[in-house]
Amino acid sequence: MHILPILKKKTELYGGISVAKKSDFKRCSEIWGSSLKTSSEQGGIYPSTDINKSIVFVIKRQPFRDYFSSTKRDFLNNAFIIGLVELFHVLDEVEIRALVVDKNYRQDGFGEALLIASIEQSLIWSTIAMSLEVRVSNDIAISLYRKYGFFIVGNRKQYYEDTKEDAFIMKSPKLNSIEFQKTFQGLVKRHRSEVTKHLIMDN
């Protein structure tokens, strides 16, 4: 079954996040490799599970900043990919297969932007729930997912090949509930405000 993305007319999600092109996968591989904890596995091809059923979104440094700037610019030479998220969509559920930000750009809100875009796309697909696996030691990621209502429903023993570390299985609340959508919109507004504040400080 070939599942195609249903995007907004502007073909971009939150923060100008867009679908990865074939030419982007070399850079995606670099980001993926640098996220692994065992150096012997770094530099491999990005393991997109099944390109016919998955969709990969990328976040680029300049377009993301410009998206929230009062004076938008489009410097193509600076459109450097700094993160990615892979979504696997089947029926009424979406699995986040990967969500990675370049280590040089972490803790600046880019990971949260990718999560927001993932939820936004899931709502476009009329998805009811989302799920993911996360390293049990990744407190920052777990905290982010909890912020958006994800909760732990189980674990997978020795799930990660690079370190044999366990993974928590996390699941979202019902995306179509009024309560979640109200909370989600509030979090998006707060994140946008924080990004705008950083832009003002940077300038």
NORFEN-V54257 format. One record per pair of residues at least 4 apart in sequence whose C-alpha atoms are under 7 Angstrom apart, sorted by sequence separation. I is the first residue (numbers start at 1). GAP is how many residues later the second one is. If there is no record, write none. Layout:
I;GAP
I;GAP
This chain:
7;4
8;4
12;4
13;4
20;4
24;4
25;4
26;4
27;4
28;4
29;4
30;4
31;4
32;4
50;4
51;4
60;4
61;4
62;4
63;4
65;4
75;4
89;4
90;4
101;4
102;4
106;4
109;4
110;4
111;4
112;4
113;4
114;4
115;4
116;4
117;4
118;4
119;4
120;4
121;4
122;4
123;4
134;4
138;4
139;4
140;4
141;4
142;4
143;4
144;4
145;4
146;4
160;4
177;4
178;4
179;4
180;4
181;4
182;4
183;4
184;4
185;4
186;4
187;4
188;4
189;4
190;4
191;4
192;4
193;4
194;4
195;4
196;4
197;4
198;4
199;4
12;5
13;5
59;5
67;5
89;5
101;5
122;5
145;5
146;5
159;5
160;5
175;5
12;6
36;6
66;6
88;6
89;6
158;6
159;6
160;6
175;6
11;7
66;7
87;7
88;7
158;7
159;7
173;7
33;8
34;8
87;8
88;8
158;8
159;8
33;9
87;9
88;9
157;9
33;10
86;10
87;10
101;10
156;10
157;10
33;11
63;11
86;11
155;11
156;11
86;12
155;12
156;12
30;13
85;13
86;13
155;13
29;14
32;14
85;14
154;14
155;14
29;15
84;15
85;15
154;15
29;16
62;16
63;16
84;16
152;16
153;16
29;17
62;17
83;17
84;17
152;17
153;17
28;18
61;18
83;18
152;18
153;18
60;19
61;19
82;19
83;19
151;19
152;19
60;20
61;20
82;20
150;20
151;20
25;21
60;21
61;21
150;21
151;21
59;22
60;22
150;22
58;23
59;23
149;23
150;23
59;24
149;24
58;25
59;25
58;26
57;27
58;27
56;28
57;28
94;28
56;29
57;29
85;29
56;30
135;30
136;30
55;31
56;31
135;31
136;31
54;32
55;32
135;32
136;32
54;33
55;33
94;33
134;33
135;33
54;34
93;34
133;34
134;34
53;35
54;35
92;35
93;35
94;35
95;35
96;35
97;35
133;35
134;35
20;36
53;36
92;36
93;36
94;36
95;36
96;36
133;36
148;36
19;37
20;37
92;37
93;37
94;37
95;37
132;37
133;37
19;38
20;38
132;38
18;39
19;39
131;39
132;39
17;40
18;40
131;40
17;41
18;41
130;41
131;41
17;42
130;42
129;43
129;44
129;45
128;46
129;46
16;47
128;47
16;48
127;48
128;48
3;49
15;49
2;50
3;50
2;51
16;51
15;52
27;54
28;56
32;68
31;70
31;71
15;98
14;99
14;102
14;103
13;104
6;118
6;119
41;121
38;124
37;125
38;125
36;126
37;126
68;128
